Amino acid sequence: MNFTLEAVSGRARACTIETAHSTVRTPVFMPVGTVGSVKALDMYDMTGILDTQIILANTYHLYLRPGDETVAKLGGLHRFTTYPNSFLTDSGGFQAFSLSDISRADANGIEFRSHIDGSKHYFTPEKVLDIQYNLNSDIMMILDDLVALPATQERIALSIDRTTQWARQSIEYHRKKQQEGIGAHQNIFAIIQGGTDKAFRTKSATELCALDYDGFAIGGLSVGEASREMYDTVEHTVQYMPADKPRYLMGVGTPEDLIENIDRGVDMFDCVMPTRNARNATLFTSFGKLTVKAARFKHDDAPIDPECTCYTCRRYSRAYLNHLYRAKELSYFRLASLHNLHYYLNLMREARAAILEDRFAEFKAEFYRKRRS
């Protein structure tokens, strides 16, 4: 990976990340393609229409189905899915924790049962990297010990100790594998934990950022805490993260969350919100959210957002989207998802342009002004 910090505006950063498969310009939002597919869209939509340079897939889900060895036999994620640009793969630890009826972490890893068939599995730091070597993703997330909040101080402290120990195992294992010719062009990110406790975040960030990782993520947020708590935790944590490596905030979030955390120095984001909300009739616009299934849009000939240049807004009206949703037409899901992802991706492009011109504060103020109006 080649990483270049191109410009700052306040604390907001414009960077370039070069992987084996694409050049990623930040700030960047990564559409979520959990099982190697962004819901309701195909890979032409992702490249020819949305012009994405990186998407996220999930280790847990691809390990269970179709199986990472199957993906490897079919040429890795890029050939299997036909997506030519970068993949980031989450470690699957969160899914093992949250989707399993029985999930238990110990000093060596996480035991869980498949949400598909109930079969028992065990993830170790080395195991999740072996899966990701088979997937051949460009950025691999390591296994961390995630805890549900609220949690006791003792449990959070144990989580941090385990996460650091697993991080040491992971980086040692990865460098060894690279010497063997495995994962030579794959990059590896560690995940900072600690809930909303600043002392725990300091400890986790300090320990992990001392290790030889290609980038660092902030995990364990946007799990029900107040937005202000999340922003304060990010602001505190970022100061311990190196300026010469990518900073990734996992699983976040709303357009407001993205703008606020770009303002605090974060480079990378992912979230299911744009596609999930699209499927549930909530569309994002420059002036806020719009519920397109509402009866008042039945005869509305305007596009979803008059300022939007997406594939959907250039062709179809609110009335037509309202009709498709109410008629349960499958084409609704594609058109709505294209709009919401275009909105998120374009917001990132506009934020980047503002940073490069050192006017991010003005851009942020205008973002909120449109919402208030």
C-alpha positions as CSV (number, residue, x, y, z in Angstrom):
1,M,0.0,0.0,0.0
2,N,1.1,3.5,-0.8
3,F,-0.4,6.2,1.4
4,T,-0.1,9.9,0.7
5,L,-1.5,12.7,2.8
6,E,-2.3,15.4,0.2
7,A,-4.0,18.2,2.2
8,V,-5.5,19.1,5.5
9,S,-8.2,21.7,6.3
10,G,-8.5,22.1,10.0
11,R,-8.2,18.4,11.0
12,A,-10.0,17.1,7.9
13,R,-7.7,15.2,5.6
14,A,-7.5,14.4,1.9
15,C,-5.4,11.3,1.2
16,T,-4.6,8.8,-1.5
17,I,-4.4,5.0,-0.8
18,E,-2.9,2.9,-3.6
19,T,-3.6,-0.9,-3.4
20,A,-2.8,-3.6,-5.9
21,H,-6.2,-3.0,-7.5
22,S,-7.2,0.6,-7.3
23,T,-6.4,4.2,-6.2
24,V,-8.7,5.2,-3.4
25,R,-9.1,8.9,-2.7
26,T,-10.3,9.9,0.7
27,P,-12.4,10.8,2.5
28,V,-14.1,7.6,1.2
29,F,-17.3,5.8,1.9
30,M,-17.2,2.0,1.2
31,P,-20.5,0.5,0.1
32,V,-21.1,-2.7,2.1
33,G,-21.1,-5.9,-0.1
34,T,-21.3,-8.4,2.8
35,V,-21.3,-11.6,0.8
36,G,-19.5,-10.2,-2.2
37,S,-22.6,-8.3,-3.5
38,V,-24.0,-4.9,-2.6
39,K,-27.7,-5.6,-2.1
40,A,-29.9,-4.9,-5.2
41,L,-26.8,-3.8,-7.3
42,D,-24.4,-5.6,-9.6
43,M,-20.7,-4.8,-10.3
44,Y,-21.5,-2.7,-13.4
45,D,-23.6,-0.5,-11.1
46,M,-20.6,-0.2,-8.7
47,T,-18.1,0.7,-11.5
48,G,-19.9,2.0,-14.5
49,I,-22.5,4.0,-12.7
50,L,-21.3,4.7,-9.2
51,D,-17.5,4.7,-9.9
52,T,-16.6,3.1,-6.6
53,Q,-12.9,2.3,-6.0
54,I,-13.4,0.2,-2.9
55,I,-16.2,-1.9,-1.3
56,L,-16.4,-3.9,1.9
57,A,-17.1,-7.7,2.1
58,N,-17.3,-9.8,5.2
59,T,-15.0,-12.7,6.3
60,Y,-17.6,-14.4,8.5
61,H,-20.3,-14.6,5.8
62,L,-18.0,-15.6,2.9
63,Y,-16.3,-18.3,5.1
64,L,-19.7,-19.8,5.8
65,R,-21.1,-19.4,2.3
66,P,-19.8,-20.1,-0.3
67,G,-16.6,-20.9,1.6
68,D,-13.3,-19.1,1.4
69,E,-11.7,-22.1,-0.3
70,T,-14.4,-22.0,-3.0
71,V,-13.7,-18.3,-3.6
72,A,-9.9,-19.0,-3.8
73,K,-10.5,-21.8,-6.4
74,L,-12.6,-19.3,-8.5
75,G,-9.8,-16.7,-8.5
76,G,-10.4,-14.7,-5.3
77,L,-13.0,-12.1,-4.7
78,H,-12.0,-9.9,-7.7
79,R,-12.4,-12.7,-10.3
80,F,-15.3,-14.4,-8.5
81,T,-17.4,-11.2,-8.3
82,T,-15.9,-9.4,-11.4
83,Y,-15.3,-6.3,-9.3
84,P,-11.9,-5.0,-10.5
85,N,-11.2,-2.5,-7.7
86,S,-10.2,-2.8,-4.1
87,F,-11.9,-5.0,-1.4
88,L,-11.7,-4.4,2.3
89,T,-12.7,-7.5,4.3
90,D,-13.9,-7.2,7.9
91,S,-12.5,-9.9,10.2
92,G,-16.0,-11.4,10.9
93,G,-15.5,-11.1,14.7
94,F,-18.5,-8.8,15.1
95,Q,-20.7,-11.1,13.1
96,A,-19.5,-14.2,15.1
97,F,-20.3,-12.2,18.2
98,S,-23.7,-10.8,17.1
99,L,-25.3,-13.4,14.9
100,S,-24.5,-16.6,16.7
101,D,-26.9,-18.1,19.2
102,I,-23.9,-19.3,21.1
103,S,-20.7,-17.1,21.0
104,R,-17.9,-17.2,23.4
105,A,-14.5,-15.5,23.4
106,D,-11.5,-16.9,25.3
107,A,-7.8,-16.1,25.3
108,N,-7.2,-17.8,22.0
109,G,-10.2,-16.7,19.8
110,I,-14.0,-16.8,19.4
111,E,-16.2,-19.9,19.4
112,F,-19.5,-19.5,17.6
113,R,-22.3,-21.4,15.9
114,S,-23.3,-20.6,12.3
115,H,-26.5,-18.6,11.9
116,I,-27.1,-20.7,8.8
117,D,-27.0,-24.3,10.0
118,G,-25.9,-24.2,13.7
119,S,-22.5,-25.8,13.0
120,K,-19.8,-25.0,15.4
121,H,-16.7,-22.9,14.4
122,Y,-13.7,-21.3,16.0
123,F,-12.0,-18.1,14.8
124,T,-8.4,-17.4,15.9
125,P,-6.3,-14.4,14.8
126,E,-4.5,-16.7,12.4
127,K,-7.6,-18.4,11.1
128,V,-9.3,-15.1,10.0
129,L,-6.1,-14.1,8.2
130,D,-6.0,-17.5,6.4
131,I,-9.6,-17.0,5.3
132,Q,-8.7,-13.5,4.0
133,Y,-5.7,-14.8,2.1
134,N,-8.1,-17.1,0.3
135,L,-10.4,-14.2,-0.4
136,N,-7.4,-12.1,-1.6
137,S,-8.8,-8.8,-0.3
138,D,-6.7,-5.7,-0.5
139,I,-7.2,-4.7,3.1
140,M,-7.7,-7.3,5.8
141,M,-9.1,-6.5,9.3
142,I,-7.7,-8.5,12.2
143,L,-9.7,-10.3,14.9
144,D,-10.5,-8.2,17.9
145,D,-12.4,-8.9,21.1
146,L,-15.6,-7.0,20.9
147,V,-17.8,-6.5,23.9
148,A,-21.4,-5.3,24.1
149,L,-22.0,-2.0,25.8
150,P,-22.6,-1.3,28.6
151,A,-20.0,-3.6,30.0
152,T,-18.0,-3.7,33.3
153,Q,-14.6,-2.0,33.5
154,E,-13.1,-5.4,34.0
155,R,-14.6,-6.8,30.8
156,I,-13.5,-3.8,28.7
157,A,-10.0,-4.1,30.2
158,L,-9.9,-7.8,29.2
159,S,-11.1,-6.9,25.8
160,I,-8.3,-4.5,25.2
161,D,-5.7,-6.9,26.5
162,R,-7.0,-9.7,24.2
163,T,-7.2,-7.3,21.2
164,T,-3.6,-6.2,21.7
165,Q,-2.4,-9.8,22.1
166,W,-4.3,-10.9,19.1
167,A,-2.9,-7.9,17.2
168,R,0.7,-9.0,18.0
169,Q,-0.1,-12.5,16.9
170,S,-1.7,-11.3,13.7
171,I,1.1,-9.0,12.5
172,E,3.7,-11.6,13.3
173,Y,1.8,-14.2,11.4
174,H,1.1,-11.9,8.5
175,R,4.8,-10.9,8.0
176,K,5.8,-14.5,8.2
177,K,3.2,-15.4,5.5
178,Q,4.4,-12.6,3.3
179,Q,8.0,-14.0,3.5
180,E,6.5,-17.3,2.3
181,G,4.9,-15.4,-0.7
182,I,1.4,-15.5,0.7
183,G,-0.5,-12.2,1.0
184,A,2.3,-10.3,-0.5
185,H,0.1,-7.5,-1.9
186,Q,-2.5,-7.6,1.0
187,N,-2.6,-5.0,3.7
188,I,-3.5,-5.4,7.3
189,F,-5.4,-3.0,9.7
190,A,-5.7,-3.2,13.5
191,I,-8.9,-2.2,15.4
192,I,-8.8,0.1,18.4
193,Q,-11.4,-0.8,21.1
194,G,-12.3,0.6,24.5
195,G,-16.0,1.7,24.4
196,T,-16.5,5.4,25.2
197,D,-13.9,5.4,28.0
198,K,-11.1,7.7,27.1
199,A,-8.5,6.0,29.3
200,F,-9.3,2.7,27.7
201,R,-9.2,4.2,24.2
202,T,-5.8,5.8,25.0
203,K,-4.4,2.4,26.2
204,S,-5.8,0.5,23.2
205,A,-4.6,3.1,20.6
206,T,-1.2,3.5,22.1
207,E,-0.5,-0.3,22.2
208,L,-1.8,-1.0,18.7
209,C,-0.3,2.0,17.0
210,A,3.1,0.9,18.2
211,L,2.8,-2.2,16.0
212,D,3.7,-2.4,12.3
213,Y,0.3,-2.1,10.7
214,D,-0.7,-0.6,7.4
215,G,-3.6,1.3,8.9
216,F,-5.8,1.5,12.0
217,A,-9.5,1.4,12.6
218,I,-11.7,2.7,15.4
219,G,-14.2,-0.1,16.3
220,G,-16.9,-0.6,18.9
221,L,-18.8,2.7,18.2
222,S,-22.2,3.5,16.7
223,V,-23.7,0.7,18.8
224,G,-26.3,2.8,20.6
225,E,-24.3,5.5,22.3
226,A,-25.3,9.1,21.8
227,S,-23.8,10.8,18.8
228,R,-21.9,13.3,20.9
229,E,-20.3,10.4,22.9
230,M,-19.2,8.9,19.6
231,Y,-17.8,12.1,18.3
232,D,-15.9,12.8,21.5
233,T,-14.5,9.3,21.6
234,V,-13.3,9.6,18.0
235,E,-11.8,13.1,18.6
236,H,-9.9,11.7,21.6
237,T,-8.7,8.5,19.9
238,V,-7.5,10.1,16.6
239,Q,-4.8,12.0,18.4
240,Y,-3.0,8.7,19.2
241,M,-3.2,7.4,15.6
242,P,-0.3,8.0,13.2
243,A,-0.8,10.8,10.7
244,D,1.0,8.8,7.9
245,K,-1.4,5.9,7.8
246,P,-5.2,5.5,7.0
247,R,-7.8,6.1,9.7
248,Y,-11.0,4.0,9.4
249,L,-14.1,4.4,11.5
250,M,-16.1,1.2,11.3
251,G,-19.8,0.9,10.8
252,V,-20.6,4.7,10.7
253,G,-23.1,6.0,9.7
254,T,-25.4,8.9,8.9
255,P,-24.4,11.7,6.6
256,E,-24.0,13.9,9.7
257,D,-21.8,11.3,11.3
258,L,-19.5,11.2,8.2
259,I,-19.1,15.0,8.1
260,E,-18.5,15.3,11.8
261,N,-15.9,12.5,11.8
262,I,-14.1,13.8,8.7
263,D,-13.9,17.0,10.6
264,R,-12.1,15.0,13.4
265,G,-9.5,13.5,11.0
266,V,-11.1,10.2,9.9
267,D,-10.4,9.0,6.3
268,M,-12.6,5.9,5.7
269,F,-16.1,4.8,6.5
270,D,-18.6,2.0,5.8
271,C,-22.2,1.4,6.8
272,V,-25.3,-0.5,5.6
273,M,-27.4,2.6,6.1
274,P,-27.7,3.9,2.5
275,T,-28.7,0.6,1.0
276,R,-30.8,-0.6,4.0
277,N,-32.7,2.7,4.2
278,A,-33.2,2.7,0.5
279,R,-35.0,-0.6,0.7
280,N,-37.2,0.8,3.4
281,A,-38.2,3.8,1.4
282,T,-35.9,6.3,3.1
283,L,-33.8,8.4,0.7
284,F,-31.0,10.8,1.5
285,T,-31.0,14.2,0.0
286,S,-29.0,17.5,0.3
287,F,-31.9,18.8,2.4
288,G,-32.3,15.7,4.7
289,K,-34.2,12.5,4.5
290,L,-37.3,11.8,2.4
291,T,-39.7,9.0,2.9
292,V,-40.7,8.3,-0.7
293,K,-43.6,5.9,0.1
294,A,-45.6,8.8,1.6
295,A,-48.9,9.5,-0.1
296,R,-47.9,13.1,-0.8
297,F,-45.4,11.9,-3.4
298,K,-48.0,10.1,-5.5
299,H,-48.3,12.9,-8.0
300,D,-44.9,14.6,-7.4
301,D,-43.1,14.9,-10.8
302,A,-39.8,16.2,-9.2
303,P,-36.7,14.1,-8.9
304,I,-35.8,12.7,-5.4
305,D,-33.3,15.6,-5.0
306,P,-33.3,18.5,-7.5
307,E,-29.5,19.0,-6.8
308,C,-28.7,15.3,-7.4
309,T,-27.1,14.1,-10.7
310,C,-27.4,10.3,-10.0
311,Y,-28.7,7.8,-12.5
312,T,-32.1,7.7,-10.7
313,C,-32.7,11.4,-10.3
314,R,-31.8,12.1,-13.9
315,R,-34.5,9.7,-15.2
316,Y,-37.3,9.2,-12.7
317,S,-39.7,11.1,-10.5
318,R,-40.7,10.8,-6.9
319,A,-44.1,9.7,-8.1
320,Y,-42.5,6.8,-10.1
321,L,-40.4,5.7,-7.1
322,N,-43.5,6.0,-4.9
323,H,-45.4,3.8,-7.4
324,L,-42.6,1.2,-7.6
325,Y,-42.3,0.9,-3.9
326,R,-46.1,0.5,-3.3
327,A,-46.3,-2.0,-6.2
328,K,-43.5,-4.0,-4.7
329,E,-41.5,-3.8,-7.9
330,L,-38.0,-5.2,-7.6
331,S,-36.6,-2.3,-9.8
332,Y,-37.4,0.0,-6.9
333,F,-34.6,-1.5,-4.8
334,R,-32.0,-0.9,-7.5
335,L,-33.0,2.7,-8.3
336,A,-33.3,3.7,-4.6
337,S,-30.0,2.1,-3.7
338,L,-28.3,3.8,-6.6
339,H,-29.5,7.1,-5.4
340,N,-28.6,6.7,-1.8
341,L,-25.1,5.4,-2.6
342,H,-24.5,8.2,-5.1
343,Y,-25.5,10.7,-2.4
344,Y,-23.0,9.2,0.1
345,L,-20.2,8.9,-2.5
346,N,-20.8,12.4,-3.9
347,L,-20.8,13.8,-0.3
348,M,-17.3,12.3,0.1
349,R,-16.1,13.8,-3.2
350,E,-17.4,17.2,-2.3
351,A,-15.8,17.0,1.1
352,R,-12.5,16.0,-0.5
353,A,-12.7,19.0,-2.9
354,A,-13.3,21.3,0.0
355,I,-10.3,19.9,1.9
356,L,-8.0,20.3,-1.1
357,E,-9.2,24.0,-1.3
358,D,-8.9,24.5,2.5
359,R,-12.5,25.4,2.9
360,F,-13.9,22.4,4.8
361,A,-15.3,24.5,7.6
362,E,-17.4,26.5,5.1
363,F,-18.4,23.2,3.4
364,K,-19.6,21.8,6.7
365,A,-21.5,24.9,7.5
366,E,-23.3,24.8,4.1
367,F,-24.1,21.1,4.6
368,Y,-26.0,22.0,7.8
369,R,-27.5,25.2,6.4
370,K,-29.3,23.1,3.7
371,R,-30.7,20.8,6.2
372,R,-32.0,23.6,8.4
373,S,-33.7,25.2,5.4
